[in-house]
Amino acid sequence: MSKRVLSIVGARPQFIKAFPVSRALGRSHEETVVHTGQHYDTMLSDVFFEELDMPDPAYNLGVGSGSHADQTARMMIELDSVIDAESPDVVLVYGDTNSTLAGALVAAKRSASLVHVEAGLRSGNRAMPEEHNRIATDHLADVLIAPAEQAVDTLRAEGVDGEIYETGDVMYDALLRVREHANEVSTLRSDLGVDSGEYVLATVHRESNTNDGDRLAGIVDGLSSVAMPVVLPIHPRTERALHEHGLFETATERLTIIDPVGYLDFVHLLDGATLVATDSGGVQREAFYLDTPCITMRDETEWVETIDCGWNTLVGADKNRISHALARIDSPTTKPQLYGNGRAASRVVEVIANA
């Protein structure tokens, strides 16, 4: 049965997850995409729609930055009007951002079915805003789409009311579609003068790391310890934090800091890196899919399966733990198939058709 689907996105990882799902939806359903504007920098937003050949969003709410309460409230006000105008059968949200929560809270009070892609993930850290967003959205959702068996187990243990489906990870679908193309068209490694297997890629953006000067200093010092170049596409929040904490000069001297990059360039960099050091949830599993060992500069992760199988190591923001992990870069000899077979988007659309 054809459905009118309102898809809500607002941040880089959500654009990537939505890409294969939107393509699959387009075959038999009517989709309207709403961009909340949570990420509004061109390289963190517009370029993803261009590179993934996605249609421009029908709505761009232009919410921008602000406190969690302010940002979420403004999104809710705007989304309420959009749902009035579009009268969707299904409201589709992804992940764990403020855009996710805002969409869930508005949809929960309407007749439309609320579908949450990437349900059931838990870090165990209730201090993380994302953890609250995940839990609240899962308990509001009518349909919960989980990427792996452990996420399904979590949802059942919590006693959620919605229907639970395990589909695999739609981000894996996206990466399989673009990997070869990214390596064909991107010249970023040669532009930077780095060869495949001879550099570390790093990403830092999480508030718990950027707002704390000691943690940010530990990350800079730890990353600086490795002999090979460390390429760091700089998130606007991180750049501001480096200046505020007096670390910018040190970071630019020791690391190869570059402007934010588009998705194809990022996949090209990640595919060629000896290792990635990150505090991003999405990058942890993108690295897993590309056979790139990962160290996660957080104290916990929602992607616990990647830790259990040895492809990911938690190091926090401690310079010694980061340095030690960087000094013993080693890929495991085996890799399990944790998150499906790359056809999750089709399964998501099957679920939506019956929502």
MOVEN-V348238 format. One record per helix or strand. SS is the DSSP state (h for helix, s for strand). FROM is the first residue (numbers start at 1). TO is the last residue. Records with the same first field share a line. If there is no record, write none. Layout:
# MOVEN-V348238
SS: FROM-TO + FROM-TO
This chain:
# MOVEN-V348238
s: 4-9 + 30-35 + 59-60 + 90-94 + 113-119 + 143-146 + 163-166 + 199-203 + 229-233 + 256-258 + 275-278 + 293-296 + 312-314
h: 12-25 + 42-44 + 46-51 + 68-86 + 98-107 + 129-140 + 149-158 + 170-185 + 188-192 + 207-210 + 213-224 + 236-244 + 248-254 + 263-272 + 281-289 + 304-308 + 319-327 + 344-353
